[in-house]
Amino acid sequence: MPAPDLAAIRSFENLEFLARQLVDGFITGLHQSPYHGFSVEFSEHRLYNPGESTRHIDWKVFARTDKLFVKRYEEETNLRAHLLIDVSPSMYYPAPDHAKLTFSVVAAAALATLLTRQRDAVGLVTFADRVELQTPVRSTTTHRHAVLLALQRLLERPAAPVGPPRGTDVAGVIHTIAQQIPKRSLVILFSDMLGRDAAGQAAALAALQHLRHQHHEVLLFHVLDRATEANFDFAERPYIFEDVETGQEIKLQPSQIRAQYQAAMATFEQDLALRCGQLKIDFVPVDVREPFEKVLYAYLVKRGKGR
């Protein structure tokens, strides 16, 4: 799949159809790629784990792929996945395409489609300074349709969220979700993880630790428009930069702060990745200008680890 045309995606009338196309293309690509066999009949098989019984190995699949797969039975498919999407003002950057939010919504729609194809249960949570929407966690086709309709509505939001400026409370929301999830689950979070201060970042990581303490698996997609947010790739002319969560503005030339900004962002990302590694959280940096395969493949790898 080529890099997404975010403007076209945001105006797409049927997100369910688009998600199905993305998943079908991804599965076809796996069959045609060096990873051929990783996802063969993935709703019916899983990778063999060394040391377990060989009685359920599918030798026909082994003959085709030279990889060991075990037949998976109905009771093994009861994965419960919670899709958490940060919808705070910073996720609407860059306008007018809402690139970070749009990317996250479409990726979540594809994951919801993939999950329900595998007969797994999925739920959706959207949040900024509080939980905005929280659906049940179910595996039915009707429920998937409801989740995708909710995601479609996110794509149709106006460029600027209505109401006073709001912050992001990743920590508070994750603590709330951690207390509500009754069974061991996979929590998939889409967020830029951009808080207002170091204390907010520390609190968010403590909340992720809460999830791990509850024995949940966590997959964090760190969503950025990498060209501008990591590399500060702006043309050399005066800009007025605005904090979308506070409204604070500053006027400057990019070259005045580019080096300091790049160093600060590199440190931020390194610290985030290091802490996630310590907590055994899968940290996946994603660029909104790249294709969606990275998200879907990271999910399959995470699922394979959890089996």
Protein Blocks (a to p, Z undefined) as FASTA:
>chain_A
ZZddfklmmmpmblmlmmmmmmmmmmmmmmmmmkgojlgoklmgccddehiafklpcfkl
mmmnopacddddfklmmcccdddddfbfklmpccfklmmmmmmmmmmmmmmmmmmmnopa
cdddddfkbcfbdcdddfbfklmmmmmmmmmmmmmpcfbdgdjdddddfklmmmmmmmmm
mbdcddddddehiafbfklmmmmmmmmmmmmmnopacdddddddfklmmnopacdddddd
ddfknopacdddfklmmmmmmmmmmmmmmmmmmmmmmnopacddddfkbcfklmmmmmmm
mmmmmZZ
